[in-house]
Amino acid sequence: MIKLPGLIDPHVHLRDPGATHKEDWDTGTSAALAGGVTMVLAMPNTKPPIFNAETLDLALDAAKQKARCDYAQFLGAGPDNTDWGRHKALPLRAAGLKMYLDQTFGELCLDSMTLWKQHFQHWPKELPLVAHSESRSMAAVILMAAIYDRPVHIAHISLKEEILLIKAAKERGIKVTCEVCPHHLFLTKDDIPSIVGAGLVPAHVGRGEVRPRLATKEDVEALWANLDVIDCFATDHAPHTLAEKDSDNPPPGFPGLETALPLLLTAVSEGRLTINDVLSRMVTNPRRIFNLPEQPEAWVEVDENATYEIRSAEMHSRCGWTPFESWKVKGRVTRVLLHGCEAFKDGKILVEPGFGRNVRA
């Protein structure tokens, strides 16, 4: 057995409120504990989206009743909530501000750089600002970080051009950090047929849909070659049901809370990573970037020699599937302690809904 501190996932979608048929604070935080994650930061693109005091209360009330691990909730940047200076107490209650600059719709769609500029100007500099930005829009966000001399965190980078641009920006002292998802480290677009499954009709290729899309082998190799540039491993846990993924309009996203640590520990066993690489990107750096409190009584026990196959039937996420079905991995979470209590052991969740704490309270 090895003993690790409780892990932090700064990018999860728990679908609560609005789409609890595929996940909520209960099942999502259960999945987190099963994956060795004792703190999650939830994204705001729910139904309704979280962008003001009323909707933030809606999400936090649900979390207070249901969450089994510690948590915080992001606010979403929209076209009508740019004047954060008038609502100074609200940002302090949130995990940070999330700006959707690619692939989103509705109240959180920011289709004008004039709106980006206003959020960069008015969101408090000492509080986290995260951007979903891909390729050229990512370059524009880094430019804004330089212009306004404020930190920005880039979500789920996936491309060679992105990691090299962030590397160049860091070398010039621009205050940019970034995260990479396990599915962008371990899968390429060539793996989509194995995710979809042999014999499935073309309409089922939605199981391979994710944003950012799975990239090329060259892109994935560039991520591994520049691990020193990557600040965080984040799952972008985005659960959808198989019925939704197999529909004519499949939503993009993969669940990932329960598979991230086994995949990374397997990479450790293969010599591609070290345990310190994992801990710096799933504990130390997220805590620093997002101003998160320590969890002194949170520990994860792992059987580092356990070899097994990933099975969706054994998972706690309500969505009921994984793109890593049948993957052979090495390293199993056997026990998790949170707040000094046994929260997970041998596949079973042992704490009740509401056990988790709001780390921004």
Residue pairs with C-beta under 8 A, 6 or more apart in sequence:
1 301
1 302
1 303
1 304
1 334
2 275
2 301
2 302
2 304
3 299
3 300
3 301
3 302
4 36
4 275
4 279
4 299
4 300
4 301
4 302
5 279
5 283
5 295
5 298
5 299
5 300
6 36
6 37
6 38
6 39
6 283
6 295
6 298
6 299
6 300
6 336
6 337
6 338
7 35
7 36
7 37
7 38
7 39
7 261
7 282
7 283
7 300
8 37
8 38
8 39
8 40
8 41
8 282
8 283
8 286
8 287
8 290
8 292
9 32
9 37
9 39
9 40
9 41
9 234
9 235
9 237
9 257
9 260
9 282
9 286
10 40
10 41
10 95
10 179
10 232
10 234
10 286
10 289
10 290
11 41
11 43
11 130
11 155
11 156
11 179
11 181
11 234
11 235
11 236
11 237
12 28
12 32
12 40
12 41
12 42
12 43
12 235
12 236
12 237
12 257
13 23
13 42
13 43
13 45
13 236
13 237
13 238
13 239
13 253
14 23
14 24
14 25
14 28
14 29
14 40
14 42
14 237
15 22
15 23
15 24
15 28
15 46
15 239
16 23
16 24
16 25
16 28
16 46
16 59
16 62
16 63
16 66
17 46
17 47
17 48
17 58
17 59
17 62
18 46
18 47
18 48
19 46
19 47
21 241
21 318
22 239
22 240
22 241
22 244
22 318
22 319
23 239
23 317
23 318
23 319
24 62
24 66
24 318
25 42
25 62
25 63
25 65
25 66
25 67
25 71
25 353
26 66
26 67
26 68
26 353
27 316
27 317
27 318
28 40
28 42
28 237
28 239
28 257
28 317
28 318
29 40
29 66
29 67
29 68
29 69
29 71
29 356
30 68
30 316
30 317
30 349
31 237
31 255
31 257
31 258
31 315
31 316
31 317
32 38
32 40
32 68
32 69
32 257
33 68
33 69
33 316
33 336
33 338
33 343
33 344
33 349
33 351
34 257
34 258
34 315
34 316
34 333
34 336
34 344
34 347
34 349
35 257
35 258
35 259
35 260
35 261
35 333
36 261
36 300
36 302
36 333
36 336
37 69
37 257
37 260
37 261
38 69
38 70
38 295
38 298
38 300
38 336
38 338
38 343
39 69
39 70
39 71
39 72
39 292
39 295
39 298
39 359
40 69
40 70
40 71
40 257
41 71
41 72
41 73
41 74
41 95
41 96
41 290
42 59
42 63
42 71
42 72
42 73
42 74
42 95
43 74
43 98
44 50
44 51
44 59
44 73
44 74
44 75
44 76
44 98
44 108
45 76
45 98
45 100
45 104
45 108
46 59
48 55
48 58
48 107
49 55
49 76
49 78
49 106
49 107
49 108
50 56
50 58
50 59
50 73
50 74
50 75
50 76
51 75
51 76
51 77
51 78
51 80
51 81
51 107
51 108
52 75
52 81
52 87
52 90
53 87
53 90
56 73
56 75
56 90
56 93
56 94
59 73
60 73
60 93
60 358
63 71
63 73
63 356
63 358
64 354
64 358
65 353
65 354
66 353
66 354
67 353
67 354
67 355
67 356
68 343
68 349
68 351
68 352
68 353
68 354
68 355
68 356
69 338
69 343
69 355
69 356
70 295
70 298
70 338
70 356
70 357
70 358
70 359
71 356
71 357
71 358
71 359
72 94
72 95
72 290
72 292
72 358
72 359
72 360
73 94
73 95
73 360
74 94
74 95
74 96
74 97
74 98
74 130
75 81
75 90
75 91
75 94
75 96
75 97
75 98
76 97
76 98
76 100
76 107
76 108
77 97
77 98
77 99
77 100
77 108
77 110
77 115
77 119
77 123
78 107
78 108
78 109
78 110
79 107
79 109
79 110
79 112
79 115
80 107
82 115
82 118
82 119
82 122
83 118
83 122
84 90
84 91
84 97
84 119
84 122
84 123
84 124
85 122
88 124
91 97
91 123
91 124
91 127
92 127
92 360
93 360
94 127
94 360
95 128
95 290
95 360
96 127
96 128
96 129
96 130
96 153
96 290
97 119
97 123
97 127
97 128
97 129
97 130
98 108
98 130
98 131
98 132
98 155
99 110
99 116
99 119
99 129
99 130
99 131
99 132
99 133
99 141
100 108
100 109
100 110
100 132
101 110
101 116
101 131
101 132
101 133
101 137
101 140
101 141
102 132
102 133
102 134
102 137
102 211
103 132
103 134
103 211
103 252
104 132
110 116
110 119
113 140
113 144
116 140
116 141
116 144
117 144
119 129
120 129
120 144
120 145
120 147
120 148
120 150
121 148
123 129
125 150
125 151
126 291
127 291
128 151
128 153
128 289
128 290
128 291
129 150
129 151
129 152
129 153
130 152
130 153
130 154
130 155
131 138
131 141
131 152
131 153
131 154
131 155
132 155
132 156
133 140
133 141
133 154
133 155
134 158
134 159
134 162
134 212
135 159
135 161
135 162
138 154
138 157
138 162
138 165
139 165
141 152
141 154
142 152
142 154
142 165
142 166
142 169
142 174
142 176
144 152
145 151
145 152
145 169
145 174
145 175
145 176
146 169
146 174
149 175
150 175
151 175
151 176
151 177
151 289
152 175
152 176
152 177
153 176
153 177
153 178
153 179
153 231
153 289
153 290
154 162
154 166
154 176
154 177
154 178
154 179
155 178
155 179
155 234
155 236
156 179
156 180
156 181
156 184
156 212
156 234
156 236
157 163
157 166
157 178
157 179
157 180
157 184
157 212
157 223
157 230
158 180
158 181
158 184
158 212
158 213
158 214
158 215
158 219
158 223
159 212
159 215
159 219
159 222
160 215
160 218
160 219
160 222
160 223
162 178
163 178
163 222
163 223
163 226
163 229
163 230
164 222
164 226
166 176
166 178
166 229
167 226
167 229
169 176
170 176
170 229
177 231
177 232
177 285
177 289
178 229
178 230
178 231
178 232
179 230
179 231
179 232
179 233
179 234
180 223
180 230
180 232
180 233
180 234
181 233
181 234
181 235
181 236
181 256
182 233
182 235
182 256
182 259
182 260
182 263
182 264
183 210
183 214
183 236
183 254
183 256
183 323
184 212
184 214
184 215
184 220
184 223
185 220
185 223
185 224
185 263
185 267
186 263
186 324
187 195
187 214
187 220
187 323
188 214
188 215
188 216
188 217
188 219
188 220
189 213
189 214
189 215
189 216
190 217
191 208
191 214
192 205
192 208
192 214
195 207
195 208
195 323
196 204
196 205
196 207
196 208
197 204
197 207
200 207
203 246
203 248
204 245
204 246
205 250
206 244
206 245
206 246
206 247
206 250
206 251
207 242
207 245
207 246
207 250
207 321
207 323
208 214
208 323
209 245
209 250
209 251
209 252
209 253
210 238
210 252
210 253
210 254
211 252
211 253
223 230
224 272
227 273
227 277
230 281
231 281
231 285
231 289
232 281
232 282
232 285
232 286
232 289
233 260
233 264
233 278
233 281
233 282
234 286
235 256
235 257
235 260
236 253
236 254
236 256
237 254
237 255
237 256
237 257
237 317
238 252
238 253
238 254
238 255
238 256
239 253
239 255
239 317
239 318
239 319
240 250
240 251
240 253
240 319
241 319
241 320
242 319
242 320
242 321
244 250
244 251
245 251
245 321
254 322
254 323
255 315
255 317
255 319
255 321
255 322
256 322
257 317
258 315
258 316
258 317
258 322
259 310
259 322
259 324
259 327
259 329
261 278
261 282
261 300
261 302
261 331
261 333
262 310
262 329
262 330
262 331
262 332
262 333
263 324
263 327
263 329
264 273
264 278
264 282
265 278
265 302
265 304
265 329
265 330
265 331
266 329
266 330
266 331
267 273
268 274
268 275
268 277
268 278
268 331
269 304
269 330
269 331
286 292
287 293
287 294
292 359
293 359
295 338
295 339
297 337
297 338
297 339
297 340
298 336
298 337
298 338
298 339
299 336
299 337
300 333
300 335
300 336
300 337
301 333
301 334
301 335
301 336
302 331
302 332
302 333
302 334
303 331
303 332
303 334
304 330
304 331
305 330
306 330
306 331
306 332
306 334
307 328
307 329
307 330
308 328
308 329
308 332
309 326
309 327
309 328
309 329
310 322
310 324
310 325
310 326
310 327
310 329
311 325
311 326
312 320
312 321
312 322
312 325
314 347
315 322
316 349
333 344
334 345
334 346
335 342
335 344
335 345
335 346
336 342
336 343
336 344
336 345
337 343
338 351
338 355
338 356
339 355
339 357
341 350
341 351
341 355
342 350
343 349
343 350
343 351
343 355
344 350
